[in-house]
């Protein structure tokens, strides 16, 4: 098992997931794959029973070592690697509640571990936050308030109530609200990447990224609008260098 740890520690996320899944499937799935014999059943083979018992011991040992490996990754701050192993276990044991709870805890730890804070000027155009990865959770929390001096309005990150498209720059985002967009790098997918659609952020947002790219933020205010005040932004889920 020490050798297993040394091998898996050097694998990338995708290879680690594949290796964990294959090993677990090999340990647990072989017995279920045996064909049902026809006709008169044969008497139990003592040697097979010994092998089955040995397989159970190997499986238990593997799971214990896997649990220790997950803890070691957590202790070293490598929450993403711990999550990959747990996701492999969840595929094998989809109804296992402790694994599900641990994955939820790890997701929160991952977000907390890379949270960045900055002041956001709602009067500026699109402001770059950082790169994000498809299906990786993004959490955005925004506090504070500001005023539009042209026209004179007071609002916050959730914007103003109302659904009049004629008054909104983005029909699906309230006037004055903070919105976001994920913009793919130039030339991504041969230049066939679909244009990003801004989405509502408001005071709180938490969802997986729909695409690889760079996260940008902007207040939904008219071009050239003068704003007084700043908002406090906390973002988790960006890929840190």
N, C-alpha and C positions, 0 to 999 in steps of 0.2 A: 504493500500500500504506500510506502514511502516513495517507491519508484513511480507509482501512479501520480502522487502529488507533484513530483519533480517534472513529470511529463506534462500534466495539465497546467501547471503554473506558467509554462512557456508558450501556451497556445493562445491564439487570438480568440475573440469572442465567438465567431462563427465556428471555428474548429473545435473550440471547447464545448459548445452546445452539441455539435454532431458527435463528438467523442463520448460525452456523458449520456446522450440518448442511446447510442449504439450499445454501450456497456450495460446500461440498465435494461434495455430491451433483451439483450443476450441473457442476462441473469434471471429475469423474471418471465420472459415470454416463451422460453423454449418448452417448458412443460405443457403450456396451453396449446402449443402447436402440434402436439403428437396426435396422429390419427386414431380414431376409435376402432379397435379391432372388431371384425365380424365373426359370427359363429360363437363357439364355446370360448368363454374367457380363459385366458391362460392364468395359472397360479402366479401370485406376486413373485417377482424376481428379487431375492434378497440384495443382490448387488445394485439393482436400480434404486431400491429404497435407501441404500447407503449413499448412493450418488445424489439422490434428492435431498437427503439430510445435509450432505456436504454443500449442495448448492444454496440451501437456506442459510447456512453459516457464512458462505461467501457473500451472499446478498446482504446479510445483516452487517458484516464487516465493511462492505463497500459503502453502505448507507452511513455507518458511523464515521468512516473516513471522509465521506462527502460532507457530512455535517461539520466536521472539524475544518475542512477546507473552506467551507463557506464562512465560518467564524474567523478564520485566519485572514480571508480577504476583507471582511468587515473591519477587523482590527487594524489592517493596513490602510483603510480608507478606500479600498477598491470595490465600491459597492456595485458597480456595473458588472464586474466579473461574478460576484456573489449572486446577483440577480439572474445572470445567464444560466448558472447551474440550477438555481431554484426553478426556473422556467422549464428546464429539461425534466426535473422531477415532477413538476405539475402535469406535464404531458403524460407521464406514466401513471400518476395518481391524481386525476382531475378532481376527485371528490375529497381530497385531503385538505381539511380546513386549516390545520397548522401551517401547511405550505402556503396556502392562499393568504393567511394573515401575515406570514413572514414576508411575502412578496409586497404586500401593501405597506408594511413597515419600511422595507428597503426602498420602495419608491419615494416615500417621504424623506428618508435619509439622503437619497441621491439629490433630491431637490434642495434640501437644507444645506448640503455640503458645498454647493456651487452658487449660492445666492449672491447676486450683485445688487448694489444700491446706487442710485444716482438721482439728481434733480432733473426734472423734465420741464422744458420750456414749451408751453402749449402754443406760443405764438410762432414757433419755428416750423419749417417744413418737416418732411420725413427725417427721423433721427435713427441712426443705426444703433442696434443693441449688441448683436453678436450672432454667430452661426448656430443653427439648430439642425437636428437630424430627424428624418421621417420616423414617426411612431414613438419618438422619445418625448416624454411629458414636458410641457412648458407651464410654468406657474408665474403669473404676473399679479402683483398687488400694488394698487396705487392709492395714495391718500392726499389730502389737501384740497384746496379750491383756488380758483382764479377768476378774473373778470375780463370780459371782452369790452373794450372801450369803444369799439366801432363794429356793430352797434353796442350800446351799453347794456351788458348782461352779466349776471353772476352765475357761475356754474362750477362743476367739479368733474372728476373723471367719468362719471356716469352720464354727463350731458344734461340737456333739458328735455323734459317730458313733451311728447308730441310725436306724431307720425305723418307730418305733412311733407311729402317729397319735395315740394317747391321751396321749402325753407331749409332742407337738409342738403349737404353736399353729397352724402352717401345715403341713399334712401333707407338702407337697412341699419344705419348708425345714427343715433340721435345727435342733433347739433351740439357741438361742444364736447362730445364724449371722446375719450381716447380710443383709438383703433390701432390695429396692427396689420402687417402684411409680411409674408415670408417670400423673399425674392431670391430666385435661384441664381447661382453664379452665371456670368456670361458664358455662353457656349455649352451650357449643361444639356445633356441628352441631344447633342448635335444641333442645338438651337431650337428644338421642338417643344421646349417646356412651355406649358400654358401660362398666360399672364396671371399674376397673383391677384386674388380678390381680397380686398381689405375686410377684416372681421372685427366685430365689437369686442373690446376689452373691458372698458368701464373700470370700476374699482377693484374687480377680482376676475381672474380668468385662469382656468386650469384644464388643459386638454393636450393630447398628443399632437405633435406637429404633423401636418398633412403632407409635408414634402421636405426634402433637404433644401437648405438655403440660409439666408441671413434674415434675422428678425428685425423689423423696423417698427417704430411707433410714431404716431401723429395724432394731434387733436383735430377733430372734424370741425374746423372753423374756416371761414372764407379766406381765400388767398389775400395776403396783405393785412389781415386782421391784426389789430393791436391788442395784446393780452398783458394783463398785469398779474403777477404772482407765478409761483412754480408749484409743481406737483412732485411728490416723493414716490419714486418707483422702486420696487423690489422685483427682480426677475431671477427665476431659477430655471435650469434646463438648457442654457446655452453651453456650447462646447468650449471649454477653457483651453488655452494653449498650454 
